[in-house]
Amino acid sequence: MALNSILSRPSSFSSRNLLKNYSASDSAFSLPIQSISFLNPIPLFSNVSFNNASPAFSSVPVRAASASGSPSATVAQSPELKIKIVPTQPIEGQKTGTSGLRKKVKVFMQDNYLANWIQALFDSLPPEDYKGGVLVLGGDGRYFNKEAAQIIIKIAAGNGVGKILVGKDGIMSTPAVSAVIRKRKANGGFVMSASHNPGGPDYDWGIKFNYSSGQPAPESITDKIYGNTLSISEIKMVDFPDVDLSLLGLIDYGNFSVEVVDPVADYLELMENVFDFSLIKSLLSRPDFRFVFDAMHAVTGAYAKPIFVDKLGASPDSILNGVPLEDFGHGHPDPNLTYAEDLVKIMYGDNGPAFGAASDGDGDRNMVLGKGFFVTPSDSVAIIAANAEEAIPYFKSGPKGLARSMPTSGALDRVAKKLNLPFFEVPTGWKFFGNLMDAGNLSICGEESFGTGSDHIREKDGIWAVLAWMSIIAFRNKDKKAGEKLVSVADVVTEHWATYGRNFFSRYDYEECESEGANKMVEHLRDIISKSKEGDVYGNYTLQFADDFNYTDPVDGSVVSKQGIRFVFTDGSRIIFRLSGTGSAGATVRIYIEQFEPEASKHDVDAQIALKPLIDLALSTSKLKEFTGREKPTVIT
């Protein structure tokens, strides 16, 4: 849809170029320790000491396997390593949200804060899920990741993990972690990221665990982790020097090893198996087609050049903000119309490119734009699903099923109905799609929060979504000769609306509200729905039902409740209220507004104009200003 308005970007975030010298032997493990023998004959480096001893090492360097032309690590023999038992105490506030544990960096840098959570995780897993097994470790490159990686590696060794696969420099996107877990048949993996939230010493950090299928740990595990953080008394770790994550290769300790891997290779191989790269390359090679990708100084900067430039032939200047930085270049790595301001200005400027896209901090979210045209995430997943069978080889037999998060618009529902495919509505959180995928019931899914993906992995995938759109545009233009008008992003979307109707959709975000006021607003709304009944009149709308969304997993029967307050009206319009679980401070209030319009002559109306009566109704019903004091949203999408 045409851009209505772009809110002003927040003030610049503070940065820090140099990492603090912070190691597991410092404040993270500052309490007295006990030692237990752990017989592994080979340490990381020679001439190091354990428990203040300085054993002599026989110098037997071993060249590790590495990529051609890349530096590799060496190892040397050692008589033994030791497990250290670090006494600790429970720390409040370590309950995971929708996507793991997220707090400010300074919180995670407190004594044992991260270590407690990692140990509580191992205490929550059945031993067969990690003892002697393989775990993957990656992150988005944000501040504190390098120090955190060393802590995680040493605690993994102390708990009997057999091997850690870690991305070079600690870098690996969230979708790539899922891909590596699946390809290498790992037992699971850690993702060091606060996703789309800002980074730097004064901002956010996060950690989550993915299971052997590559999907985020279910609530049954995250609840156990939280329970164990309330009773934890000791941390098990092995004290060896920090691993040099800048060197590709294998560092062998006998019963434990660390392999530093290329974070792009396995993921790129998977993308080549999903998409027709020759078809996409033919589009990018056209002189009448220009493309731009904004990596927002986040993790996909490490993937953009190898994929879009080296493999697909895009011009190097197609990549904006392509160097991952610890503070994301003072920016907010959230690919929306407010925070991806650089890209939006280019796409809405004179002579803008035909296609533009952006991804977020850890690479699992995406935004898609045509020249002067924004594709809503709800429309994006519906259009990918509608075109997947003909444009993407991975779906040549057709999708198995489609699914969306509850707040996402009903555009995907209409595709599922027309294609006669199974359809599922789940709570917000990608883990809810995983069971459906593992059961063979789901192929393509999405969330309105700029998350789109498929069963090629078990995470949402920003670059996958960009490649899916490139595939659709390339397929639509494969027979176009030089000089012929190309089918544009706007053409694809408007043709879709003409076939399926348009679901006008918008989301209002009120970030970092005072939690007390936000919670009182939710209680006010719950009181309204408890008294509501079918046929109640709200302005010009008649209520069909109002509830607090509950979900029963059709695969394992698990139940989750209170997933969002819904007001659904007889014409299909919806107003939804949620408190987000993805921030690190305060509460983010999200309001979702949707209205279906079947009449093609009305599809060009600006969404904010079409939805204004519903927006006004949402604000008055919730009394948002009264409870939160907010006059306007932080972000509108």
C-alpha positions in Angstrom: 0.0 0.0 0.0 1.1 3.6 -0.4 3.0 5.1 2.5 0.7 7.2 4.7 3.2 8.6 7.1 6.5 7.7 8.6 7.0 8.5 12.3 10.2 10.3 13.3 13.1 8.1 14.1 14.1 8.0 17.8 17.3 9.7 18.9 20.5 7.9 18.2 21.5 5.1 20.4 24.9 5.1 22.2 27.7 2.9 20.9 30.8 1.3 22.1 33.5 0.2 19.6 35.7 -1.8 21.9 34.6 -4.8 23.9 35.2 -4.8 27.6 37.7 -7.4 28.6 35.2 -9.6 30.3 35.7 -13.4 30.7 34.3 -16.4 32.5 37.3 -16.2 34.9 36.3 -12.7 35.9 33.1 -11.4 37.4 30.9 -14.1 35.7 32.5 -16.8 37.9 33.8 -14.8 40.9 32.8 -17.1 43.7 35.0 -19.7 45.4 35.2 -22.9 43.4 35.6 -26.6 44.0 37.4 -28.9 41.5 36.5 -32.3 40.2 38.8 -34.2 37.9 37.6 -34.3 34.3 40.0 -36.5 32.3 40.4 -34.9 28.8 43.9 -35.0 27.5 44.0 -32.0 25.1 43.4 -28.3 26.2 42.9 -25.3 23.9 46.4 -23.8 24.1 49.8 -24.7 25.5 51.3 -23.0 28.6 48.1 -22.4 30.4 47.2 -23.3 34.0 44.3 -24.8 35.8 43.6 -24.2 39.5 46.8 -22.1 39.8 48.9 -25.1 38.6 51.2 -24.8 35.6 51.7 -28.3 34.1 54.1 -28.8 31.4 52.5 -29.4 28.0 54.0 -31.4 25.2 54.0 -29.2 22.1 52.1 -31.3 19.6 50.3 -28.8 17.3 47.4 -30.3 15.3 46.2 -28.4 12.2 42.4 -28.3 12.4 40.1 -28.8 9.4 39.2 -25.4 7.8 37.9 -23.8 4.7 40.4 -23.4 2.0 42.6 -20.4 2.4 41.1 -19.6 5.9 43.2 -19.5 9.0 42.7 -22.4 11.3 43.2 -23.2 15.0 45.9 -25.3 16.5 45.7 -27.5 19.6 48.2 -28.9 22.0 48.2 -31.9 24.4 47.4 -31.5 28.1 47.2 -34.0 31.0 43.6 -33.1 32.1 40.9 -30.6 32.4 38.7 -29.9 35.5 35.1 -29.4 36.0 34.6 -26.5 38.4 31.6 -26.3 40.7 30.7 -22.6 41.1 28.4 -21.9 44.0 25.5 -19.5 43.1 22.2 -18.3 44.2 18.8 -17.7 42.5 18.4 -14.4 40.7 15.0 -12.9 40.2 13.4 -12.2 36.8 14.7 -15.0 34.7 11.4 -16.1 33.2 11.5 -16.4 29.4 9.1 -14.6 27.2 7.8 -15.3 23.7 11.4 -15.6 22.3 13.7 -16.4 25.1 15.1 -14.4 28.0 15.7 -10.7 27.1 17.1 -8.0 29.4 19.4 -5.0 29.3 23.1 -5.9 28.6 24.1 -4.7 32.1 21.6 -7.1 33.7 23.2 -10.1 31.8 26.7 -8.8 32.8 25.9 -9.2 36.5 27.7 -12.0 38.4 26.4 -15.4 37.2 23.2 -13.9 35.6 23.8 -15.6 32.2 25.5 -18.6 33.8 22.6 -19.3 36.1 20.2 -19.4 33.1 22.4 -21.6 31.0 23.0 -24.1 33.9 19.2 -24.0 34.7 18.6 -25.0 31.0 20.9 -28.0 31.3 19.3 -28.9 34.6 15.9 -28.9 32.8 16.8 -31.1 29.8 16.9 -34.9 30.0 20.6 -36.0 30.0 20.1 -37.9 26.8 19.3 -34.6 25.0 22.8 -33.2 25.4 25.3 -35.6 27.2 27.9 -36.4 24.6 25.8 -34.6 22.0 26.3 -31.7 19.6 25.0 -28.2 20.2 25.0 -25.2 17.9 25.9 -21.7 19.1 25.3 -18.5 17.1 24.2 -14.9 17.5 23.5 -11.6 15.8 26.8 -9.9 16.5 25.5 -7.6 19.1 27.4 -6.2 22.1 28.3 -8.9 24.7 27.9 -11.8 22.4 31.6 -12.7 22.3 31.9 -12.8 26.1 28.6 -14.7 26.4 29.8 -17.3 23.9 32.8 -18.1 26.1 30.6 -18.6 29.1 28.1 -20.8 27.2 30.9 -23.0 25.8 32.5 -23.6 29.2 29.3 -24.4 30.9 28.4 -26.8 28.1 31.7 -28.6 28.5 31.1 -28.8 32.3 27.7 -30.4 31.7 29.0 -33.2 29.5 28.2 -31.8 26.0 30.3 -33.5 23.4 30.7 -30.8 20.8 29.8 -27.2 20.2 29.5 -25.8 16.6 29.9 -22.1 16.8 29.7 -19.5 14.0 32.9 -17.6 13.1 33.2 -14.6 15.4 30.1 -15.9 17.2 28.0 -14.8 14.2 25.1 -17.0 13.0 21.6 -15.8 12.1 18.6 -17.3 13.9 17.4 -19.1 10.7 20.9 -20.3 10.0 21.1 -21.8 13.6 18.0 -23.8 12.8 19.3 -24.9 9.5 22.6 -26.0 11.0 20.9 -27.9 13.8 18.8 -29.8 11.2 21.6 -30.5 8.7 24.2 -31.5 11.3 21.6 -33.5 13.3 22.6 -31.6 16.4 20.8 -32.0 19.7 19.9 -28.3 19.8 21.4 -24.9 19.8 21.7 -21.5 21.5 20.8 -18.2 19.8 22.4 -15.1 21.3 20.1 -12.3 20.3 17.5 -9.8 21.3 16.1 -9.9 17.8 14.9 -6.6 16.5 15.7 -4.7 19.7 18.6 -2.2 19.8 22.1 -3.3 20.8 25.1 -1.7 22.7 26.2 -1.5 26.3 23.1 0.4 27.3 20.6 -1.6 25.4 19.4 -5.2 24.9 20.7 -8.7 25.0 18.9 -12.1 24.8 19.3 -15.8 24.8 17.1 -18.7 23.7 17.4 -22.4 23.1 16.2 -24.4 20.1 15.5 -28.1 20.1 16.8 -30.8 17.8 14.2 -30.0 15.1 15.6 -26.5 15.0 12.5 -24.9 16.7 12.4 -22.8 19.8 12.0 -24.8 23.0 8.4 -25.4 24.0 6.8 -23.9 27.1 7.1 -27.2 28.9 10.9 -26.7 28.8 11.0 -22.9 29.3 8.8 -23.3 32.4 11.2 -25.9 33.8 14.1 -23.5 33.1 12.4 -20.8 35.1 11.6 -23.2 37.9 15.3 -24.2 38.1 16.5 -20.6 38.1 14.5 -20.2 41.4 16.4 -23.0 43.1 19.8 -23.1 41.4 22.8 -23.5 43.8 25.7 -24.4 41.6 27.1 -24.0 38.1 29.2 -26.6 36.4 31.9 -25.4 34.0 35.3 -26.2 32.6 38.0 -23.6 33.0 40.0 -23.3 29.8 41.2 -20.2 27.9 38.7 -18.4 25.8 38.3 -20.0 22.3 39.5 -17.9 19.4 36.3 -17.6 17.5 38.0 -15.8 14.6 39.7 -19.0 13.3 37.7 -21.6 11.4 38.5 -25.1 12.5 38.2 -27.8 15.2 39.7 -27.5 18.7 39.7 -30.9 20.3 39.7 -31.5 24.0 39.2 -35.3 23.9 35.7 -35.8 25.1 34.7 -32.2 24.3 35.5 -30.2 21.1 34.6 -26.8 19.6 34.3 -26.4 15.9 34.3 -22.8 14.5 32.3 -22.9 11.3 31.4 -20.7 8.4 28.0 -19.3 9.4 26.8 -18.9 5.8 27.8 -22.2 4.1 25.1 -24.6 5.3 22.4 -22.0 5.1 23.4 -21.0 1.6 23.3 -24.6 0.5 19.8 -25.0 1.8 18.6 -21.8 0.0 20.0 -23.2 -3.3 17.9 -26.4 -2.7 14.7 -24.4 -2.0 14.9 -21.8 -4.8 15.8 -21.7 -8.4 18.9 -19.5 -8.2 19.3 -19.4 -12.0 15.8 -17.9 -12.3 16.5 -15.2 -9.6 19.9 -14.5 -11.2 18.2 -13.9 -14.6 16.0 -11.2 -12.9 19.0 -9.5 -11.1 21.0 -9.4 -14.3 18.4 -7.4 -16.2 19.4 -3.8 -16.8 15.8 -2.7 -16.2 15.6 -4.2 -12.7 17.2 -2.7 -9.7 17.3 -4.2 -6.2 18.4 -3.0 -2.8 18.7 -4.9 0.5 19.2 -3.1 3.9 21.0 -5.3 6.4 20.6 -2.6 9.1 24.2 -3.3 10.3 22.8 -6.6 11.7 23.5 -10.2 11.2 22.3 -10.5 7.6 25.1 -8.3 6.6 27.2 -11.4 6.8 24.8 -13.2 4.4 23.9 -10.5 2.0 27.1 -10.4 -0.1 27.7 -14.2 -0.3 24.0 -14.8 -1.4 22.8 -11.7 -3.3 26.1 -10.5 -4.8 28.4 -13.5 -5.1 25.8 -16.1 -5.9 23.0 -14.2 -7.6 25.0 -11.4 -9.3 23.5 -8.3 -7.7 25.6 -5.2 -7.7 27.7 -4.7 -4.6 26.1 -1.3 -4.1 22.7 -3.1 -3.7 23.6 -3.9 -0.1 23.0 -1.1 2.4 24.4 -1.1 6.0 26.0 -4.5 5.2 28.6 -4.7 8.0 27.4 -6.2 11.3 28.1 -3.9 14.2 27.8 -4.5 17.9 25.4 -1.5 18.3 23.8 -1.9 14.8 25.3 1.5 13.8 23.4 3.3 16.6 20.2 2.1 15.0 17.1 0.0 15.9 17.3 -3.1 13.7 13.6 -3.6 13.2 12.6 -3.7 9.5 9.5 -1.5 9.5 8.6 1.9 8.0 9.9 3.8 11.0 13.2 2.2 11.8 14.3 1.2 8.2 14.1 4.8 7.3 17.1 4.7 4.9 15.5 2.0 2.8 12.1 3.7 2.8 13.5 7.0 1.6 15.2 5.2 -1.3 12.1 3.2 -2.3 9.8 6.2 -2.1 12.3 8.5 -3.8 12.5 9.6 -7.4 13.7 6.8 -9.6 13.5 4.2 -6.8 14.5 0.6 -7.3 12.0 -2.0 -8.5 12.4 -4.1 -5.3 13.7 -3.4 -1.8 13.9 -5.4 1.3 15.3 -5.3 4.9 16.0 -7.8 7.6 16.3 -7.4 11.4 18.9 -7.9 14.1 19.1 -11.7 14.0 17.8 -12.2 10.5 14.5 -13.8 11.1 12.2 -10.8 10.1 11.8 -9.1 6.8 10.2 -6.1 5.2 9.3 -6.1 1.4 8.9 -2.9 -0.7 8.2 -2.1 -4.3 8.9 1.3 -5.8 6.7 3.6 -3.7 4.8 0.6 -2.4 4.8 -1.2 1.0 3.8 -4.9 1.3 2.2 -5.6 4.7 3.6 -8.8 6.3 0.0 -10.2 6.4 -0.3 -9.7 2.6 3.3 -11.0 2.1 2.8 -14.4 3.5 -0.6 -14.8 1.7 1.0 -13.8 -1.7 4.0 -16.2 -1.2 1.6 -19.0 -0.4 -0.6 -18.3 -3.4 2.4 -18.3 -5.8 4.6 -20.9 -4.1 3.8 -23.9 -6.2 4.6 -22.3 -9.6 7.4 -20.0 -8.6 9.4 -21.9 -5.9 10.8 -25.5 -6.7 10.6 -26.5 -3.0 6.8 -26.3 -3.2 6.4 -27.9 -6.7 4.0 -30.5 -5.2 2.0 -27.7 -3.5 2.0 -26.6 0.2 0.9 -29.1 2.8 -0.9 -26.5 4.8 -0.9 -22.8 5.8 -0.9 -21.1 9.2 -0.7 -17.7 10.8 -0.5 -16.1 14.2 -3.8 -15.0 15.7 -3.2 -11.3 15.3 -2.1 -11.6 11.6 -4.8 -10.6 9.1 -7.1 -13.2 7.5 -5.5 -12.8 4.0 -3.8 -16.2 4.4 -7.1 -17.8 5.4 -8.6 -16.9 2.0 -5.7 -18.4 0.1 -6.0 -21.7 2.2 -9.7 -21.8 1.4 -9.2 -21.2 -2.4 -6.4 -23.8 -2.6 -8.3 -26.2 -0.4 -5.4 -26.5 2.1 -5.4 -27.2 5.8 -5.3 -24.0 7.8 -4.3 -23.2 11.4 -4.5 -20.1 13.6 -1.9 -20.2 16.4 -0.7 -17.8 19.2 2.1 -15.4 18.6 5.5 -17.2 18.8 7.2 -19.3 16.1 7.4 -22.4 18.3 3.7 -22.9 17.8 4.2 -23.6 14.1 6.9 -26.2 14.8 4.6 -29.1 16.0 2.4 -28.6 12.9 5.5 -28.7 10.6 7.0 -31.8 12.3 3.6 -33.6 11.9 3.6 -32.8 8.2 0.6 -30.5 8.4 2.2 -27.2 7.6 4.4 -25.7 4.8 4.1 -21.9 4.8 3.3 -19.6 7.7 3.7 -16.1 8.9 3.2 -13.5 11.6 2.2 -9.8 11.1 5.3 -8.8 13.1 7.3 -9.1 9.9 8.0 -12.9 10.3 7.6 -15.2 7.3 8.8 -18.8 6.8 8.3 -22.4 5.8 9.1 -25.9 6.9 12.6 -25.7 5.3 13.6 -24.8 8.9 11.8 -24.2 12.2 12.3 -20.5 12.5 11.0 -17.5 10.6 13.5 -16.5 7.9 14.1 -13.0 6.6 16.3 -13.9 3.6 14.1 -16.8 2.7 11.2 -14.3 2.4 13.2 -12.0 0.2 14.3 -14.9 -2.0 10.6 -16.0 -2.2 9.5 -12.6 -3.4 12.4 -12.5 -5.9 11.3 -15.8 -7.2 7.7 -14.6 -7.7 8.8 -11.4 -9.5 11.3 -13.4 -11.6 8.7 -16.0 -12.5 6.2 -13.3 -13.5 8.8 -11.6 -15.7 10.7 -14.6 -17.1 9.3 -14.1 -20.6 9.6 -10.4 -20.7 11.9 -9.1 -23.3 14.1 -6.0 -22.9 12.1 -2.9 -23.1 8.8 -4.5 -22.1 7.1 -3.3 -18.9 8.0 -5.6 -16.0 5.4 -6.9 -13.6 6.1 -5.0 -10.4 5.7 -5.7 -6.7 2.6 -3.4 -6.8 1.2 -5.3 -9.7 1.6 -8.7 -7.9 -0.2 -7.3 -4.8 -3.1 -5.6 -6.5 -3.7 -8.7 -8.7 -3.8 -10.7 -5.5 -6.3 -8.3 -3.9 -8.5 -8.5 -7.1 -8.6 -12.3 -6.7 -8.9 -12.7 -2.9 -10.1 -9.3 -1.7 -8.1 -7.0 0.5 -7.7 -7.3 4.3 -7.0 -3.7 5.4 -4.6 -4.1 8.4 -2.6 -2.0 10.7 -0.7 -2.4 14.0 -0.2 0.4 16.6 2.8 -0.2 18.9 3.2 1.8 22.2 6.7 0.8 23.3 8.0 0.8 26.8 4.8 1.8 28.6 4.7 1.6 32.3 3.8 -2.0 33.1 1.3 -1.1 35.8 -0.8 1.0 33.5 -0.6 -1.4 30.7 -1.7 -4.3 32.9 -4.6 -2.3 34.2 -5.7 -1.6 30.7 -5.7 -5.4 29.9 -7.7 -6.1 33.1 -10.2 -3.4 32.0 -10.6 -5.1 28.6 -11.0 -8.5 30.2 -13.8 -7.1 32.3 -15.5 -5.9 29.2 -15.3 -9.2 27.4 -16.6 -11.0 30.5 -19.8 -9.1 30.2 -20.0 -9.0 26.4 -22.5 -11.0 24.3 -23.2 -11.6 20.7 -25.1 -8.7 19.1 -23.7 -6.0 21.3 -23.2 -2.8 19.3 -19.9 -0.9 19.2 -20.4 2.2 17.1 -21.2 1.1 13.6 -20.1 -2.5 14.4 -22.0 -5.5 15.8 -20.2 -7.9 18.0 -19.9 -11.5 16.9 -17.8 -12.5 19.9 -15.1 -11.3 22.3 -12.6 -13.4 24.1 -9.1 -13.9 25.4 -7.6 -16.2 22.8 -6.8 -19.8 24.0 -5.1 -22.4 21.8 -5.1 -26.2 22.0 -2.2 -27.7 20.0 -3.8 -30.2 17.6 -0.6 -32.3 17.6 0.2 -32.8 21.3 -2.9 -31.4 23.0 -1.0 -28.8 25.0 -3.0 -25.7 25.9 -2.0 -22.1 26.2 -4.4 -19.3 27.4 -4.7 -15.5 27.5 -2.9 -15.0 24.2 -4.6 -11.8 23.1 -8.0 -10.0 23.7 -10.2 -10.2 20.6 -13.2 -8.2 19.5 -14.6 -9.9 16.3 -17.5 -8.2 14.5 -20.1 -9.6 12.2 -18.6 -8.1 9.1 -15.3 -9.8 9.8 -13.6 -6.8 11.2 -11.3 -7.4 14.2 -9.7 -5.4 17.0 -7.0 -7.2 19.0 -5.0 -6.2 22.1 -1.7 -7.8 23.3 1.2 -7.0 25.6 4.3 -8.0 23.7 6.8 -10.4 25.3 9.8 -9.4 23.0 11.0 -6.3 24.8 13.5 -6.0 27.6 11.9 -3.2 29.7 8.4 -2.0 30.5 5.5 -3.2 28.4 4.8 -2.8 24.7 1.1 -2.5 24.0 0.1 -3.6 20.6 -3.3 -2.9 18.9 -4.2 -4.8 15.7 -7.0 -3.5 13.5 -8.4 -5.3 10.5 -11.2 -4.9 8.0 -12.0 -7.0 4.9 -13.0 -5.3 1.7 -14.1 -7.5 -1.2 -14.8 -4.6 -3.6 -11.8 -4.0 -5.9 -12.8 -0.4 -6.6 -12.1 0.3 -2.9 -8.7 -1.4 -2.6 -6.6 1.7 -3.3 -7.8 3.5 -0.2 -5.1 4.3 2.3 -5.2 1.7 5.1 -5.2 4.4 7.9 -8.2 6.1 6.3 -10.1 2.8 5.7 -9.5 1.7 9.3 -10.0 5.0 11.1 -13.4 4.1 12.5 -12.0 0.9 13.9 -8.9 2.6 15.2 -11.0 5.2 17.1 -13.2 2.4 18.5 -10.1 0.5 19.7 -8.7 3.6 21.5 -11.9 4.5 23.1 -12.8 1.0 24.2 -9.4 0.3 25.7 -9.0 3.7 27.3 -5.4 3.5 26.3 -4.6 7.1 26.8 -6.1 7.1 30.3 -4.2 4.0 31.4 -0.8 4.5 29.7 -0.7 8.3 29.2 0.3 7.8 25.6 -1.0 10.3 23.0 0.3 8.4 20.0 2.0 5.2 19.0 5.7 4.7 18.7 5.4 2.8 15.5 2.5 2.3 13.0 2.7 -0.5 10.5 
